[in-house]
């Protein structure tokens, strides 16, 4: 078994993508527990975790930039990477990588976090029925997601909690996670039967923490009327979490402000070798979100015309295109609402 694991883990340096590009060099590390002897799955998860760690380090090194929740979507900005170490210890795969992040992403950080979310872990304390807590945790996660707080690491966080955890236990466990914020929920709920229905009120205290700051507690209340006691408490809790999340987003942890204005351009491509190459280039711009979307208007052997949308200003769009011209061999200029791409250099 040990030989099998060793063979699976000894792998040559891995590169993704080819071609020369301007890039920032970052490192990251991750790990994954081996479940049911599935080393391959754990290896893949550890590598993905390491790449996300590298992207997190990339954003945290940028001046005046909030670190967004790193999802798989951000991994497309890694132009290539290599695994620098990988080993198994205590039934866990550990992986470290060095990665090149496209310089285009570096220049457009504010846009790339336009749809940013904030990562959070949380627990609920107070006088709770133990069998009701899973429903409350699920409810809180759903509401937080609506306000762009993701809790994808919360299950692992809760697994580190002792029975009846204190706030200091949560803070200690929070420190060992990669997430940005900790929310400590304290719930006090009262229910009154009214004939065949129940009326209840939930008083909720939320204490937010970041990695370097303790925020003031938020106190809110929620009410509900439902057919059962448990459902009533859950819905009153939902109402209170909505009020708390709205207040936190408005007053404590606002999302980054970015420009979302969409500009439409007519893109004319000339002097290209094959139309398929031009279309592949437009697809590349869309994947990198330099172009938000596009459609083909007309094409022939001499020219191709596209309608394209972008959130970038004229100067920012030209800067992005200028950074790519060495790779694709073209010149770019904008006249009014027309973007001209001349591929003469690449066709030579």
PyMOL commands that set and color helices and strands:
alter all, ss='L'
color gray80, all
select helices_A, chain A and resi 2-9+39-60+72-77+103-107+109-112+130-146+154-159+167-175+229-251+275-287+314-328+344-347
alter helices_A, ss='H'
color red, helices_A
select strands_A, chain A and resi 23-33+78-89+92-102+118-126+149-150+181-194+197-210+218-226+263-270+293-299+303-310+331-335+338-342
alter strands_A, ss='S'
color yellow, strands_A
deselect
rebuild
show_as cartoon
